[in-house]
Amino acid sequence: MSEKPAEKLIYGFHAVLARLRQDPSGVLEIYLDLTRRDARARDLVKQAKENKVGLAQVEADRLTRLVGKAANHQGVVARVKPVALTHSLDDVLENIKGPPL
């Protein structure tokens, strides 16, 4: 479960579900606290199955080791592909019509 350079970790139900809904092919695997049995966890499991994303139920301390003690993972962590930026900042600024702020 070591993180590869072409991967990153995201955590928290909102972040993981949003990524799963917007870019399911970019979600490589989801780790869910095995004690979570609430509606949010069930929705996440359903979304993962529908999108054929691997889901592993693990102990909460394993999630904490993945993202660190300061992170509020809410019982869910996902390995994802980094989001590719389609435009550089210079491109965006050059194409602004009118004052940028």
Number of C-alpha atoms within 10 A of each C-alpha: 6 7 11 9 8 8 17 15 18 18 22 15 20 13 14 22 22 11 18 22 13 11 14 19 14 16 27 18 18 23 21 25 20 14 12 15 9 8 9 13 18 12 13 20 19 12 16 20 12 10 15 14 18 14 16 14 14 15 14 19 12 15 23 18 10 19 15 12 11 7 13 13 22 16 23 27 24 29 21 23 17 13 11 6 7 7 8 8 9 8 10 10 11 9 9 10 7 6 6 9 4
